[in-house]
Structure formats: C-alpha cells, structure tokens
C-alpha cells in the first residue's frame, strides 16, 4: 500500500501517524487518538483515501507491503491499539479463527459486551418495567429508545437479554 509513496510523503505520513498514537510501556496498548470507525479501529487519510491505521503502522515499522488479502490482527484484541508488538499479519480466515479461538465473536458476548448491542442493561430492565400491553407498547418504547419495535418485543418476551433478571 505504501510502496509507491515518495520518501518525503512517507516521512510526513510517519510523523502524522505517530502524533496520533498515545505510546505507553512497550508491553501495553498504544492507543489511536484520532478518527476511528464504528468498531474502534483507527483511520487515517493516505493520498485522500481513508485506510486502517494499523495497516499503515505495520507497513511503516516493518517496511513490509501488505496485499489487499492480508489483514492486521491484534494479539491484544484492542481495535484502537497500534503497538507494533501487538500486531501481526494474517488472512481474514486467520483473523476469524483467532476471534473464535478467543471466544470474541458476538454470539458469545451477552448484553452490552456484544458489539451489536444498542441498549444498556439498565435500559433493558427499564423497558421490561415500563412495558404494559395495550398501554405502553413495543412501538412506543421502540421509538423512545431508538430501536425497532421487534427488538423491544424480544426484550419483553425474554427472547433476547435472557441473562438479565
């Protein structure tokens, strides 16, 4: 990705990248402090194109150019981490296998720990307390909490968030 950059642009990019990383001890996560995507991965513009910051960090620190098929995986499982010691190259299949091996996929994450959750545990308890059929219904609660009424229905019928009392 960076192999076509001029030495001047590469030096400027390196300076920009490191100015956006909060470096800590060598074994700790070094957090990206600028723009992130919805999943928490750092993003940076390279020649007008937004790219994942860890790819840039990896290429700048190792000098290795990555193919489009290669992904950067985290040993620490922290999307915002840019510590080169925590990064390794793999395929998307490698990354998915790593995720399943570490039991990080959403099916194993309950409630707020699930990256797809739009509500907090407290909001779910509140919805269950407030729900009254034909008075305070699923459509009204869905609008109030900014989720689809089917989500509310699954909450009140305990088809989702079963782990909450």
N, C-alpha and C positions, 0 to 999 in steps of 0.2 A: 504494500500500500504506500509506503513512504519512499520506496526505492527511486522514484522519479523526481524527488524534491531536490532543489538546489541546496548547496551547503549553507547558504545564507538563510533560506527559508527553514531548513531543518534546525539550525541554531535558534532561530526566533521561535519556532514551534516548541523546541525543548524548553526554552525559557518560559513560554506561556504555560506549558503543561505543568512544570514543577512549581510555578507560582500558584497553582490551583490545588495542590496536594498538601495536606497537613501531615508532614512527616513526624513520626513518633520513633520509639525504640525500634531497632531492626526486626524484632520478632512480632511487633504489634501491627495492626492495620494502619495503613496510611490513607486517610480519607480524602476523597474528592470533594472539594468545597464549592464547585461551580455548578453549572447546569447538569441536571440528571433527567433520565427518562422516568416513566411511571414505575418502573421496577427498581429504581435507585442506582442504576448504572450511570457513571459519568459520561457526558457527551461533550465533544469539542469540535469546532469547525476546522477542517483541513481543506484549504482551497475551496471554501464555500460549501463544503459538504460535511454534514454532521456525522461524526463517527464515534464509536465507543472508545472512551478514554483509555481503558485498559489495553486495547489493541495498540494504541499509539505509544503508551508507556512501554509495553513489551517490545515493540519494534525499536524504539529509541534506546532502550537499555541493553538489548541483546544484539542489535544490528541485523536480526533475522527478519526477512519479509514474510508475511503471512499470506496464504492463499485465501480466497473467498470461502472455501470449505472449512478452514481452520477457525476454531473459536478459542477465546481465552477463558480458562476455567480458574476458579478460586479454590485454593486449599482451605481458606478460612470461611468460605461461603458468605462473604460480605460483599454485596454488589458495589458498594462505594469504595472498596479497598483497591488501592493502586500500588501497594507494596510489591515490587518485582519478585521478592522472595515468596510471595503468596500466589503468584500467577504461574499457570502452565498451559501449554498448547494442547488442544485435543480436537476431536471431531465433535459434531453435535451429538452423535451417538455416545461418545465418551462422556460428554457433559451430562446427558440424560442418565447414563448408567451410574455416574458419580452421584447424581441427585437421588436416585432410587436407593443406592447403597447406603447413603447417609440419611435416608428417610426424610428428605426435604420436600417431596412433592406434595401438592396441595391436598391430596386425598388423606395424607397423614397429619395434616395440620388442622386442628379444631379451632373454631371461633375466630378471634382476632388474629391468631397466628397464621391463619390461612391468608395468603396474599390477595385472594379474591374477595375477602370479606369487606363489606361496605358499612357494616354496623358494628358497634361495640357490644360487649356482653351486657353492659348496663342498659343500652338501648333495647336489646332483645328482651331483657327482663321487664323493662318499661312497656314494651309493646304487648307482651303477654298479660301484664296487669291491666292495661288500658282497653284491650280488645273486649268488646261486648257485641255479640251477634245482633245485627239489625239496628245497632245504635252507633257504635264506634267500630266500623267495619274495616275490612282489609284494604279497600280502595282509599279510604280516607287516611288510614295510617301509612299506606304506601306513599301517598302524596306528601304527607308531613315529614316522613323520614327519607324521602328522595329515592325510594326503591320501588320496584314493580310490585303490584298487589299479590302476585304469585309468591313472591319472597315472604311477604307478611303471612300469607296463608300457610306456607311451610313452617314458619316460626310458630304460629299459634297452634298448629296441629302436631307440632314437635317432630316434623319430618326433617327439619334442619335445626341445628344448635341443640341436639338431644343431650349433650353433655351438661347443659345448664339446667339447674333445678327451677 
